[in-house]
Amino acid sequence: MKKSELEYKMNEVKDDYIRIQRDLEKLESVGRNTDKHLKILDELEKELADLHKQFAVLDHQTF
């Protein structure tokens, strides 16, 4: 994957994370079950960490 593609994907994941986090806050405020949203946030965090690792490898290779 190219550096620009990784940046685009990271931005998509960040946007998804923010959206899910807002949904989670709304659910919490009305006392609803948040387990599903917490699991999704955890998965997005792992995906973002993986993307950052890939980006670091590409960034290191350009030197």
C-alpha positions in Angstrom: 0.0 0.0 0.0 1.3 3.5 -0.8 1.8 6.1 1.8 -1.0 8.2 0.5 -3.4 5.2 0.6 -2.4 4.5 4.2 -3.0 8.1 5.1 -6.5 7.9 3.5 -7.3 4.7 5.3 -6.1 6.1 8.6 -8.4 9.1 8.1 -11.3 6.8 7.3 -10.7 4.7 10.5 -10.4 7.9 12.6 -13.7 9.2 11.2 -15.4 5.9 12.0 -13.9 5.9 15.5 -15.3 9.4 16.1 -18.7 8.5 14.8 -18.9 5.3 16.9 -17.7 7.2 20.0 -20.5 9.8 19.6 -23.0 7.0 19.2 -21.6 5.4 22.4 -21.9 8.6 24.3 -25.5 8.9 23.3 -26.3 5.4 24.3 -24.6 5.9 27.7 -26.5 9.0 28.3 -29.8 7.1 28.1 -28.6 4.0 29.9 -28.5 1.7 26.9 -26.1 -1.3 26.4 -22.8 -0.1 25.0 -21.0 -3.5 24.7 -21.3 -3.7 20.9 -19.9 -0.1 20.4 -17.1 -0.7 22.8 -16.0 -3.8 20.9 -16.1 -1.8 17.6 -14.0 0.9 19.1 -11.5 -1.7 20.3 -11.3 -3.2 16.8 -10.8 0.3 15.2 -8.0 1.1 17.7 -6.2 -2.2 16.7 -6.7 -1.4 13.0 -5.4 2.1 13.4 -2.3 0.8 15.4 -1.6 -1.6 12.5 -1.9 1.2 9.9 0.5 3.3 11.9 3.0 0.5 12.0 2.7 0.1 8.2 3.1 3.8 7.8 6.2 3.8 10.0 7.7 1.1 7.9 7.0 2.9 4.6 8.3 6.2 6.2 11.5 4.5 7.3 12.0 3.0 3.8 12.0 6.4 2.2 15.1 7.5 3.9 
